[in-house]
């Protein structure tokens, strides 16, 4: 650890950063805010894939890909390290197939967020349906209904640029990654004005992000693929090019695979930082923060350890600001009129089949027909977070009827659950169900213990909330359909309902 901080201090001197005050944080984990004025990557150890971040005033705002999970969360930070979810942009896709769970890996890909003339704008493409945008005066919402600029398949990763002269542009790539194409756009950001001009073709070039600085147009793009790529910056004095190219961040000697696709952001004090993701087997794509600076109108990101002119990711660094640490929301007592913003339905919700008012303080989910968990419409999920954690819920299954299944889930490439059916307490593993207790309880505590370090997770049940019995064997989870594995609640079948009192999810490492 002493060597790490010595290297960090030398690197700090090398890029001219000044020390800031140190304040103890409220919580210290093996990642994020360390409570001593530093942070440890990842700063967000959860699947906020393809992150884009902007600063407005003294606050920072993030959006990320949510694919087939509904909502697209907006996060806010005061210090660039600690984040809280403040809104969701949409609540459904009014498009074919979204009521039938037939768009796994579809939905919102690589969004961008920008602020212009007092409004926030978010753009994203879906791989099958087209290019969409929404805007809001307040990032907490309300957000305008999704507007389709172009109904077209196989576009991806759009980003707007509202230029100094009033002209708006949109950069994007093509499904399969590349080329980078620039369109003129109407001043209100709602209409494309041409078919676009190709400005760059590179190796798996995607994730377009604009930055205009000192008269230069910068296209900040990842190249080389999700787990194996690097960060490229293109610059030109003309938006249509020709563009010069420089690789600014690579894995190098670090263990951070594919460090790219994110956002270059400044502080009010003139410092620069870069967000990117790293692909991990179970959690999905987690968010890292790198120090940055400028030299000869090129950004330098991370630390150039091997002296080849390309930065490498840092593991530990000094926080941009003094602040108290906290995590995005996880637990929910279901006492409010709306679900916590951490929750997202898998595909479109069936809003007539769930309620927070049917039984005060409980979440009620009514069954809808499905052959298995994967195809269940009413799966309510949230991102798994951190290296270790534990989630517990109290379920009332007294209204579970024949051929109905409800409980606590883990989902990624695999779909696993523990819950209650008419025959008792059961486990589900990719559609295969096994009753483990041959008597249906009226109430049961369900728990999952998560360990991403070993990728061994365990379901438990308890009839009294004190003594928990392991249910089945430990199991592994894998990211799937472009998302890290999730936890959540469900109820599916021919009739009946399940009710859940509290969802306690605590991150322990």
C-alpha positions in Angstrom: 0.0 0.0 0.0 2.9 2.3 0.8 4.3 1.8 -2.7 0.9 2.5 -4.2 0.6 5.9 -2.5 4.2 6.7 -3.3 3.5 6.1 -7.0 0.3 8.1 -6.8 2.1 11.0 -5.2 4.8 11.0 -7.9 2.1 10.8 -10.6 0.2 13.7 -9.0 3.3 15.8 -9.1 3.8 14.8 -12.8 0.5 16.2 -13.9 0.4 19.2 -11.6 -2.4 18.3 -9.3 -2.7 19.9 -5.9 -3.6 18.1 -2.7 -7.1 18.7 -1.2 -8.5 18.3 2.3 -9.2 14.8 3.6 -12.5 13.9 5.2 -13.5 10.5 6.6 -16.3 8.9 4.6 -19.4 7.3 6.1 -18.6 3.9 4.6 -15.4 2.3 3.3 -15.5 -0.6 0.8 -12.9 -2.3 -1.4 -13.8 0.2 -4.1 -15.0 3.7 -4.6 -14.6 6.3 -1.8 -11.9 5.2 0.6 -12.7 7.7 3.3 -9.2 9.1 3.4 -9.3 11.6 0.5 -8.7 8.9 -2.1 -10.9 6.6 -4.2 -10.2 3.1 -5.5 -11.4 2.0 -8.9 -14.0 1.1 -9.9 -15.9 4.1 -8.5 -19.2 2.5 -9.4 -18.8 -1.3 -8.9 -22.0 -2.1 -10.8 -23.2 -2.4 -14.4 -23.5 1.2 -15.5 -22.2 0.3 -18.9 -21.3 2.7 -21.7 -21.4 5.6 -19.2 -21.7 9.2 -20.3 -21.1 12.1 -17.8 -21.5 15.9 -18.0 -21.1 18.7 -15.6 -23.7 21.4 -15.2 -22.6 24.0 -12.7 -21.1 22.2 -9.7 -23.0 18.9 -10.2 -22.3 15.9 -12.4 -24.8 13.8 -14.2 -24.5 10.3 -15.6 -26.5 8.0 -17.9 -25.7 4.5 -19.0 -27.0 1.7 -21.2 -29.9 -0.2 -19.8 -30.8 -2.4 -22.7 -34.0 -4.4 -22.1 -34.4 -3.1 -18.5 -36.9 -0.2 -18.5 -36.2 3.3 -17.4 -32.7 4.5 -18.0 -31.5 5.9 -14.7 -30.0 9.4 -14.3 -27.4 9.7 -11.6 -26.1 12.8 -9.8 -22.9 13.5 -8.0 -21.2 16.4 -6.2 -17.8 14.9 -6.2 -17.5 12.6 -9.3 -17.0 9.5 -7.0 -20.2 9.1 -5.0 -23.5 8.8 -7.0 -27.2 8.7 -6.4 -30.0 7.9 -8.8 -32.3 10.9 -9.2 -34.7 9.9 -12.0 -35.7 7.5 -14.8 -36.2 8.8 -18.3 -38.9 6.5 -19.6 -41.2 3.9 -18.2 -41.9 1.7 -21.3 -41.3 1.1 -25.0 -44.5 1.4 -27.0 -43.1 -0.9 -29.6 -43.7 -4.5 -30.8 -42.4 -7.3 -28.6 -41.8 -5.3 -25.5 -44.8 -6.9 -23.7 -43.5 -10.4 -24.5 -39.9 -10.4 -23.2 -38.6 -10.8 -26.7 -36.0 -8.0 -26.7 -33.3 -9.4 -24.5 -30.1 -7.5 -25.4 -32.2 -4.9 -27.2 -33.4 -1.6 -25.9 -31.2 1.4 -25.0 -27.6 1.2 -26.2 -24.8 3.7 -25.2 -26.8 6.9 -24.5 -25.4 10.4 -24.4 -26.4 13.3 -22.1 -25.9 16.9 -22.9 -27.1 20.3 -21.5 -28.0 23.1 -23.9 -30.0 26.3 -23.4 -31.4 25.3 -20.1 -32.4 21.8 -21.0 -30.9 18.3 -20.6 -31.0 16.1 -23.6 -30.5 12.3 -23.8 -30.1 10.4 -27.0 -29.8 6.7 -27.6 -30.4 4.0 -30.3 -32.1 0.7 -30.0 -30.7 -1.9 -32.4 -34.0 -2.8 -34.0 -36.2 0.3 -33.7 -34.3 3.5 -34.2 -32.9 6.7 -32.8 -34.6 8.3 -29.8 -34.3 11.4 -27.6 -35.8 12.8 -24.5 -35.3 16.2 -22.7 -36.0 17.9 -19.4 -35.4 21.2 -17.7 -34.7 19.4 -14.4 -32.7 16.2 -14.5 -35.0 14.9 -11.8 -37.8 15.1 -14.4 -40.3 15.1 -15.7 -38.6 13.9 -18.9 -40.5 14.3 -22.2 -41.9 11.2 -23.9 -39.5 9.4 -26.1 -39.2 11.1 -29.5 -38.1 9.0 -32.5 -35.8 11.0 -34.8 -35.3 8.1 -37.1 -37.0 4.8 -37.4 -34.2 2.6 -38.6 -32.4 -0.5 -37.4 -28.7 -1.0 -36.8 -27.7 2.5 -35.7 -25.9 2.9 -32.4 -24.2 5.2 -29.9 -25.5 8.7 -30.9 -24.2 11.9 -29.4 -25.4 15.5 -30.2 -23.3 18.6 -30.5 -24.9 22.0 -30.2 -22.3 24.2 -31.9 -21.5 27.8 -31.1 -23.2 29.2 -34.2 -26.5 27.5 -33.4 -26.1 24.6 -35.7 -26.7 21.2 -34.1 -25.1 17.9 -35.2 -25.4 14.3 -34.3 -22.5 11.8 -34.4 -23.2 8.1 -34.4 -21.8 4.7 -35.4 -23.3 1.6 -37.1 -24.2 -1.7 -35.6 -21.1 -3.9 -35.7 -19.1 -0.9 -34.7 -18.2 1.8 -37.2 -17.8 3.9 -39.2 -18.4 7.2 -37.4 -21.0 9.3 -39.2 -22.0 12.9 -38.6 -25.5 14.4 -39.4 -26.8 17.9 -39.3 -29.7 18.3 -36.9 -32.4 20.8 -36.3 -31.7 23.4 -33.5 -34.3 21.8 -31.3 -32.6 18.4 -31.5 -35.6 16.6 -32.9 -34.9 16.2 -36.6 -32.0 14.9 -38.7 -31.4 17.2 -41.7 -29.4 14.9 -43.9 -28.2 11.3 -44.4 -24.9 11.9 -42.7 -21.2 12.1 -43.7 -18.7 9.4 -42.8 -15.8 11.1 -41.1 -13.8 8.1 -39.7 -13.5 4.4 -40.2 -11.5 2.4 -37.6 -11.1 -0.9 -35.8 -14.5 -1.4 -34.0 -15.0 2.3 -33.8 -18.1 3.2 -31.8 -19.4 5.0 -28.6 -19.2 8.5 -30.2 -18.8 11.4 -27.8 -18.4 15.1 -28.8 -16.3 17.7 -27.1 -15.5 21.2 -28.5 -12.5 22.9 -26.9 -10.2 25.7 -28.0 -11.6 25.7 -31.5 -11.1 21.9 -32.0 -13.8 19.4 -32.6 -13.0 16.2 -30.6 -14.6 12.8 -31.3 -13.9 10.7 -28.2 -14.4 7.0 -29.2 -13.6 3.5 -28.0 -12.0 1.1 -30.4 -11.0 -2.5 -30.5 -13.9 -4.2 -28.8 -15.5 -4.2 -25.3 -13.0 -6.4 -23.4 -9.9 -5.8 -25.5 -10.0 -2.2 -26.7 -8.6 1.2 -26.0 -9.6 4.8 -26.0 -9.1 6.9 -29.1 -9.4 10.7 -29.5 -9.9 12.3 -33.0 -9.6 16.0 -33.5 -10.2 18.5 -36.3 -10.8 22.2 -36.9 -13.7 21.2 -39.1 -16.5 19.0 -37.9 -16.4 17.0 -41.1 -12.6 16.4 -40.8 -10.1 15.4 -41.8 -9.4 14.1 -38.3 -6.1 13.4 -36.6 -6.0 10.4 -34.3 -4.3 9.6 -31.1 -4.7 6.6 -28.7 -4.9 8.1 -25.1 -5.7 5.1 -22.8 -4.8 1.4 -23.0 -4.7 -1.6 -20.6 -0.9 -1.7 -20.7 0.6 -3.4 -17.7 -2.7 -3.1 -15.6 -5.4 -5.7 -15.0 -8.1 -3.3 -16.4 -9.2 -4.9 -19.6 -10.6 -2.8 -22.4 -10.4 0.6 -20.6 -12.6 2.8 -22.9 -16.0 4.2 -23.8 -16.9 7.0 -21.5 -16.7 10.8 -21.0 -14.1 13.5 -20.7 -15.3 16.0 -18.0 -14.0 19.1 -16.5 -14.4 20.6 -13.0 -15.3 24.3 -12.3 -11.7 24.6 -11.1 -10.3 23.5 -14.5 -9.3 20.0 -13.7 -10.1 17.2 -16.2 -11.2 13.6 -15.6 -12.2 10.7 -17.7 -14.9 8.0 -17.0 -14.8 4.6 -18.7 -15.9 1.1 -18.1 -14.2 -2.2 -17.6 -15.9 -5.5 -18.5 -16.1 -8.1 -15.7 -17.5 -11.6 -15.9 -20.4 -11.3 -13.5 -21.0 -7.7 -12.5 -20.9 -6.6 -16.1 -19.3 -3.3 -17.1 -18.2 -1.3 -14.1 -17.2 2.4 -14.0 -13.7 3.7 -13.5 -12.5 7.3 -13.1 -9.1 8.5 -14.4 -7.2 11.7 -13.9 -6.7 13.7 -17.2 -4.9 16.8 -18.4 -4.2 18.6 -21.7 -0.9 18.9 -23.6 -0.7 20.6 -27.0 -4.5 20.4 -27.4 -4.5 16.6 -26.8 -6.0 15.0 -23.7 -3.7 12.8 -21.6 -5.5 10.2 -19.5 -4.4 8.0 -16.7 -0.6 7.6 -16.1 1.9 6.7 -18.8 3.7 4.1 -16.8 5.8 2.5 -19.6 6.6 5.8 -21.3 5.1 5.0 -24.7 2.9 8.1 -24.7 -0.3 6.3 -23.9 -1.9 6.5 -20.5 -2.8 3.4 -18.4 -5.6 3.2 -15.8 -4.9 4.1 -12.2 -6.0 1.9 -9.3 -6.0 4.4 -6.5 -6.2 8.2 -6.8 -7.0 11.4 -4.9 -10.6 12.4 -5.0 -11.6 15.5 -7.0 -13.4 16.9 -4.0 -13.7 16.4 -0.2 -17.0 14.7 0.5 -18.7 12.0 2.5 -19.2 8.6 0.8 -22.4 6.9 -0.1 -23.7 4.4 -2.7 -26.6 4.4 -5.1 -29.9 3.3 -3.6 -30.4 -0.5 -3.0 -33.0 -1.2 -0.2 -36.7 -0.5 -0.4 -39.3 -0.7 2.4 -42.2 -0.3 -0.2 -43.8 2.4 2.0 -43.8 5.1 -0.6 -46.2 5.8 -3.5 -43.6 4.7 -6.0 -40.9 2.2 -6.3 -37.3 3.2 -5.5 -35.4 4.5 -8.5 -33.0 1.6 -8.3 -35.8 -0.8 -9.6 -36.2 -1.6 -13.2 -38.7 -4.0 -14.8 -37.4 -6.6 -17.3 -39.2 -5.4 -20.5 -42.4 -3.4 -20.2 -44.1 -3.6 -16.8 -47.7 -4.9 -16.6 -48.9 -2.1 -14.4 -52.3 -3.6 -13.7 -50.6 -6.5 -12.1 -48.5 -4.9 -9.4 -49.3 -2.4 -6.6 -47.8 -0.6 -3.6 -51.3 0.3 -2.3 -53.2 -3.0 -2.3 -51.5 -3.8 1.0 -49.8 -0.8 2.6 -46.1 -1.2 3.1 -45.9 -4.2 0.9 -45.2 -4.8 -2.8 -47.9 -6.9 -4.4 -47.2 -8.7 -7.6 -50.0 -10.7 -9.3 -49.2 -13.7 -11.4 -49.2 -13.6 -15.2 -48.8 -16.7 -17.3 -45.3 -17.8 -18.2 -43.6 -21.1 -18.7 -40.5 -20.1 -16.6 -38.7 -17.2 -14.9 -36.9 -16.0 -18.1 -40.2 -15.2 -19.8 -42.0 -13.8 -16.8 -43.3 -10.3 -17.6 -43.3 -9.1 -14.0 -39.6 -9.4 -13.0 -38.6 -6.4 -10.9 -34.8 -6.1 -10.8 -31.9 -4.0 -9.7 -28.2 -4.0 -10.4 -26.0 -6.2 -8.2 -23.3 -4.1 -6.7 -19.9 -4.6 -5.1 -17.8 -7.7 -4.4 -20.0 -9.0 -1.6 -23.5 -8.3 -0.4 -26.7 -9.8 1.0 -30.3 -9.2 0.0 -33.3 -10.4 2.1 -37.0 -10.1 1.7 -40.1 -11.2 3.6 -42.6 -12.8 1.3 -46.3 -13.6 2.0 -47.1 -16.5 -0.3 -50.5 -17.4 1.2 -52.3 -16.5 -2.1 -50.0 -18.6 -4.3 -52.2 -21.0 -6.2 -51.5 -24.0 -8.4 -48.9 -23.5 -11.2 -47.8 -20.2 -9.7 -44.3 -19.3 -8.6 -42.9 -16.3 -6.8 -39.8 -15.2 -4.9 -36.3 -13.8 -5.0 -34.2 -14.0 -8.2 -30.7 -13.7 -9.7 -30.6 -13.2 -13.4 -27.9 -12.7 -16.0 -27.0 -15.3 -18.6 -28.8 -17.7 -16.2 -32.1 -17.3 -14.5 -32.2 -18.6 -10.9 -34.8 -18.1 -8.2 -35.9 -19.2 -4.7 -39.5 -18.9 -3.8 -42.9 -20.4 -3.0 -45.2 -22.5 -5.1 -48.3 -24.4 -4.3 -46.2 -27.4 -3.2 -43.9 -25.5 -0.9 -40.5 -23.8 -1.1 -38.8 -24.3 -4.4 -35.7 -23.5 -6.4 -35.6 -22.6 -10.1 -32.5 -23.0 -12.3 -33.0 -22.0 -16.0 -36.6 -23.2 -16.1 -36.0 -26.4 -14.1 -37.9 -26.3 -10.8 -37.3 -28.4 -7.7 -39.4 -28.3 -4.5 -37.1 -28.4 -1.4 -39.6 -28.0 1.4 -42.9 -30.0 0.9 -45.2 -27.5 2.7 -46.2 -24.1 1.6 -45.5 -21.5 4.3 -47.8 -18.5 4.7 -44.7 -16.3 5.1 -41.1 -17.0 4.5 -37.9 -14.9 4.6 -35.8 -15.3 1.4 -32.2 -14.4 1.1 -29.3 -14.4 -1.3 -25.7 -14.1 -0.3 -23.5 -12.7 -3.1 -19.8 -13.2 -3.5 -18.4 -11.9 -6.8 -14.8 -12.6 -5.7 -15.3 -16.3 -5.8 -18.5 -16.1 -8.0 -20.2 -18.4 -5.6 -23.7 -17.3 -4.4 -26.1 -18.9 -2.1 -29.9 -18.9 -1.6 -31.4 -19.2 1.9 -34.8 -19.4 3.5 -36.1 -18.8 7.0 -39.5 -19.2 8.7 -38.7 -17.0 11.6 -36.3 -14.4 10.2 -33.6 -15.6 12.6 -32.4 -19.0 11.6 -31.6 -19.3 7.9 -31.2 -22.6 6.0 -29.2 -22.9 2.8 -31.3 -23.7 -0.2 -29.5 -25.9 -2.7 -25.9 -25.6 -3.6 -23.8 -22.5 -4.2 -24.1 -21.3 -7.8 -22.2 -19.0 -10.2 -23.6 -16.1 -12.2 -22.5 -14.6 -15.5 -23.3 -11.4 -17.2 -25.6 -11.9 -20.2 -27.4 -10.0 -22.9 -24.9 -7.2 -22.4 -25.8 -6.7 -18.7 -24.3 -7.8 -15.5 -26.3 -10.2 -13.3 -29.1 -8.7 -11.2 -31.2 -9.5 -8.2 -34.9 -8.9 -7.7 -38.4 -10.2 -7.2 -41.0 -12.0 -9.3 -44.3 -13.7 -9.5 -45.6 -15.7 -12.5 -48.2 -18.4 -13.2 -51.8 -19.0 -13.8 -53.3 -17.2 -10.8 -52.6 -15.9 -7.3 -50.2 -13.2 -6.1 -47.2 -12.7 -3.9 -46.6 -9.8 -1.5 -43.2 -8.6 -0.3 -42.5 -6.6 2.9 -39.1 -4.8 2.6 -36.2 -5.5 0.4 -32.9 -5.1 2.4 -29.8 -5.1 0.2 -26.6 -4.4 1.9 -23.2 -4.1 0.2 -20.4 -5.5 2.5 -17.4 -5.3 0.3 
